[in-house]
Amino acid sequence: MTTAVEIVSRALNGWPVNAVYYSQSGIWNDDDGAGPHIGGYRRDCSGFATMAAGGPTPGWNTVTFLTGGHVYLINWTSLQPGDFVGVLGEGTAGNAGHIMVVVAVDRVAATYTVMEEGGGYGPDRNTYRLGHGPDSRPFAPYRLTGLAAPAPQPVPSPAGLPVYANGTRVLSLKNPMMSGTDVAFIQRFIGSAQCGVADGWFGPNTDRGVRWYQGMRGITVDGIVGPQTWHQMGF
């Protein structure tokens, strides 16, 4: 299983931006571009989306993404980074369908941002209005079947942690270190691969994890969990 954060990370970093030429038959194997491209993902929208989802090569297509049960329909109000927006299912083969990977959602501006392989050199980063796609086709939001939630981590503090509501404090690396349940949430949200064990203390590992997350989301990379970063996390 894969997590939403991993899907976003692969969508942003898996292929070099604006360097992979669109093809419904050619493939890209994540090498340095020298080729030959053997055993990789198809260089079209669904091949790119399959790569982001962690699916098999050469990739599902816009029909089998849905008919194969790899994604399921969700509401626009539930859309989050790591989801997909597309025209999928029967009758969407070839140029009739399209699929994009959601990397950010701005509910204040009522927009969502995607990475997509849509023609020419890609992948491209584009922003669209919630409830709409890039054209008049019936775009809809989908979520990967079996999407894994970030694994909860124990908080090894015998006396417990100070309790703070998520989004109410500005968190950063300080001396003495900040601690609390909101720090533990940040650590669990970003994941142990980036922040280490979620112990509720904002140390150097958490600072690095926050900077990684900010870079992945395309916001200011400063290691400070303030309004901008909290907003990306849904607060």
C-alpha positions in Angstrom: 0.0 0.0 0.0 1.0 3.6 -0.5 0.2 6.9 1.2 -1.1 10.1 -0.1 2.2 11.8 0.7 4.1 9.2 -1.3 1.8 9.7 -4.3 2.4 13.5 -4.2 6.1 13.0 -3.8 6.3 10.7 -6.8 4.1 13.1 -8.9 6.4 16.0 -8.1 9.7 14.2 -8.2 9.3 11.0 -10.1 9.7 12.4 -13.6 11.7 15.5 -14.6 9.3 18.4 -15.1 8.6 19.4 -18.7 11.2 16.8 -19.9 9.2 13.7 -20.8 7.6 13.9 -24.3 4.0 12.6 -24.4 3.4 9.3 -26.0 0.6 6.6 -25.7 3.1 3.9 -26.8 6.5 5.0 -25.7 7.7 4.5 -22.1 9.9 6.3 -19.5 11.9 4.3 -17.1 13.0 7.1 -14.7 16.5 7.1 -15.9 18.7 10.0 -17.0 16.9 10.4 -20.3 19.7 8.6 -22.3 17.6 5.5 -22.9 16.8 3.0 -24.1 13.6 3.2 -22.1 12.9 -0.4 -21.4 10.6 -1.6 -18.6 9.2 1.7 -17.6 5.9 3.6 -17.5 4.0 4.8 -20.6 4.6 8.4 -21.3 1.0 9.5 -21.2 -1.4 10.7 -18.5 -2.3 7.3 -17.2 1.2 6.0 -17.3 2.3 9.0 -15.2 -0.6 8.6 -12.8 0.2 4.9 -12.4 3.8 5.8 -11.5 2.6 8.3 -8.9 0.2 5.6 -7.5 3.0 3.1 -7.2 1.3 0.8 -9.7 2.8 -1.7 -12.1 4.6 -0.9 -15.4 3.8 0.0 -18.1 0.8 1.5 -16.3 -3.0 1.3 -16.1 -5.0 3.3 -18.6 -7.9 5.6 -18.2 -10.3 2.7 -18.7 -8.7 0.2 -16.3 -7.9 2.7 -13.6 -11.6 2.5 -12.8 -12.8 -0.8 -14.2 -9.9 -2.6 -12.6 -10.9 -1.2 -9.2 -7.7 0.8 -8.7 -9.5 4.0 -7.8 -13.0 4.8 -6.6 -15.2 7.9 -7.0 -15.3 10.5 -4.1 -16.9 13.8 -3.6 -15.2 17.1 -4.6 -15.6 18.2 -0.9 -13.3 15.2 0.1 -10.6 16.0 -2.4 -7.1 16.0 -0.9 -3.5 15.9 -2.1 -2.7 12.4 -3.4 -6.1 12.0 -5.0 -6.8 11.9 -8.8 -9.1 13.9 -11.0 -10.0 12.4 -14.4 -12.4 11.2 -17.0 -12.2 7.4 -16.5 -13.9 4.2 -17.2 -15.6 2.7 -20.2 -15.4 4.8 -23.3 -12.4 6.8 -22.2 -9.6 5.0 -24.1 -7.1 7.0 -26.1 -7.7 10.7 -26.3 -11.2 10.4 -24.8 -10.0 10.1 -21.2 -7.5 11.9 -19.0 -6.2 11.6 -15.4 -4.3 14.0 -13.3 -2.6 13.7 -9.8 -3.7 16.2 -7.2 -0.8 17.7 -5.3 -2.5 20.6 -3.5 -6.0 21.8 -2.6 -6.9 25.4 -1.7 -10.4 25.5 -0.3 -10.2 29.3 0.3 -9.6 29.9 -3.4 -11.7 26.9 -4.4 -8.9 25.5 -6.5 -6.8 22.4 -6.8 -3.3 21.9 -8.3 -2.3 18.9 -10.3 0.7 17.3 -12.0 -0.3 15.9 -15.4 1.2 14.5 -18.5 -1.1 16.1 -21.0 0.7 16.5 -24.4 4.0 17.8 -25.6 6.7 17.9 -22.9 5.5 17.2 -19.4 4.7 16.6 -16.7 3.1 20.0 -16.1 1.9 21.7 -12.9 -1.6 23.3 -13.4 -4.3 24.7 -11.2 -8.1 24.3 -11.8 -11.3 25.3 -10.1 -12.8 22.8 -7.7 -15.5 20.9 -9.5 -14.0 21.4 -12.9 -11.3 20.0 -15.1 -9.2 21.6 -17.8 -11.9 21.3 -20.4 -15.6 20.6 -20.8 -15.3 16.8 -20.3 -17.0 15.3 -17.2 -14.0 15.3 -14.8 -14.6 13.7 -11.5 -12.4 13.1 -8.3 -11.1 9.7 -7.4 -9.1 8.1 -4.6 -6.6 5.2 -4.8 -8.2 2.0 -3.5 -6.5 0.8 -0.4 -4.8 4.1 0.2 -2.8 3.7 3.4 -3.1 6.3 6.2 0.2 7.4 7.8 1.0 4.8 10.4 0.3 6.1 13.9 3.4 6.4 16.0 3.7 6.0 19.8 4.6 9.0 21.7 7.2 7.8 24.2 6.6 10.4 26.9 5.8 8.8 30.3 4.4 12.1 31.6 2.4 12.8 28.4 2.7 15.8 26.1 1.2 19.2 26.5 -2.1 19.3 24.5 -2.5 21.9 21.8 -5.1 22.0 19.1 -3.7 21.5 15.6 -3.2 24.8 13.7 -3.2 27.0 16.8 0.6 27.5 17.3 3.5 28.4 15.1 6.0 25.5 15.4 9.7 25.6 14.6 13.1 24.4 15.8 14.0 26.3 18.9 16.2 26.0 22.0 14.7 24.6 24.2 12.7 22.5 21.8 9.0 22.9 21.4 6.8 19.9 22.3 3.2 19.0 22.3 0.5 16.9 20.7 0.5 19.3 17.7 4.2 18.5 17.1 3.4 14.8 17.2 0.6 15.3 14.7 3.0 17.1 12.3 5.5 14.2 12.7 2.8 11.6 12.0 1.3 13.6 9.1 4.7 14.0 7.3 5.7 10.4 8.2 8.6 8.6 9.9 10.6 8.4 6.7 11.1 12.2 6.9 10.6 13.1 10.6 11.7 9.9 12.4 9.7 8.7 15.4 6.7 10.9 16.4 7.9 11.7 19.9 6.2 15.1 20.1 9.5 17.1 20.2 10.3 19.5 17.4 14.0 18.6 16.9 16.3 18.6 13.8 14.7 15.6 12.2 11.3 17.3 12.4 12.8 20.5 11.0 14.1 18.5 8.0 10.8 16.8 7.5 8.9 20.0 7.6 11.3 21.6 5.0 10.9 18.5 2.8 7.1 18.7 3.1 7.1 22.5 2.3 9.2 21.9 -0.8 7.0 19.1 -2.0 3.9 21.4 -1.6 5.6 24.3 -3.4 5.3 26.7 -0.5 8.0 28.7 1.4 10.7 26.4 2.7 11.7 27.7 6.1 11.0 24.9 8.5 8.3 26.9 10.2 4.9 25.4 10.6 2.8 28.6 10.4 -0.5 29.5 8.8 0.7 28.5 5.3 1.9 25.1 6.2 -1.0 24.4 8.5 -3.3 25.4 5.7 -1.7 22.8 3.4 -2.5 20.2 6.1 -6.2 21.2 6.2 -6.2 23.6 9.2 
